[in-house]
């Protein structure tokens, strides 16, 4: 399949680690020129260097996607570097605190909404102003299966990810007339730092798990939750994101597509 994204200019926010890193590397491997942004410049630069070593083209910017001035600067720097922006992948996210809604600390609530929803809004708003005059573009927002099915104890995260899907649908209707597609990707159980912390707590708390690796504990926890009985990888998510940026997906917009082994079927 020819994805036809050679020389497309792509921004990947939160691209310094995990899913964001996998997306940046895959887009570069398919021929895109990738702008890797992250709160930690060192992380972004490491991924950009990795892209270059593998024969691709990438640059890195430090940026806080929850800050309007930072986002505007990121867009300006990207245009100065490459002249335009064809693809935006909003990957910044993460939770802050685990608690029932009745005991959620307002600071944790606000931080989670900012990381996941405000960051996507700010970046979409800024890049839309670049894409509209050109009448072309691809926007992919990283949501979660937690944005389709509420889960106890991570209410703020669920609400934020539900909001990302809502933002995606609104933008798809607003920007479709300009040949700009907007979709959300909803990862399932990917071995992230948050899951690593949970696996470590299980390892520490249960003697039966003491000799198991964190990856083995994670996989055991995920198997009964998914029909395919296996966790997902960052590369699985990157494959779908890359497809959605391509000409092959030119008539797909306003969708929230799961990469979750069948855990949530809606």
PEDATA-V438063 format. One record per run of one state. SS is the DSSP state (H for helix, E for strand, C for the rest). FROM is the first residue (numbers start at 0). TO is the last residue. If there is no record, write none. Layout:
BEGIN
SS & FROM & TO
SS & FROM & TO
END
This chain:
BEGIN
C & 0 & 7
E & 8 & 11
C & 12 & 16
H & 17 & 28
C & 29 & 31
E & 32 & 37
C & 38 & 39
H & 40 & 52
C & 53 & 55
E & 56 & 61
C & 62 & 66
H & 67 & 81
C & 82 & 85
E & 86 & 89
C & 90 & 97
E & 98 & 98
C & 99 & 99
H & 100 & 102
C & 103 & 104
H & 105 & 133
C & 134 & 135
E & 136 & 141
C & 142 & 143
H & 144 & 146
C & 147 & 152
E & 153 & 153
H & 154 & 177
C & 178 & 178
E & 179 & 186
C & 187 & 188
E & 189 & 189
C & 190 & 191
H & 192 & 204
C & 205 & 205
H & 206 & 208
C & 209 & 212
H & 213 & 222
C & 223 & 230
E & 231 & 231
C & 232 & 232
H & 233 & 243
C & 244 & 245
H & 246 & 248
C & 249 & 254
E & 255 & 258
C & 259 & 265
END
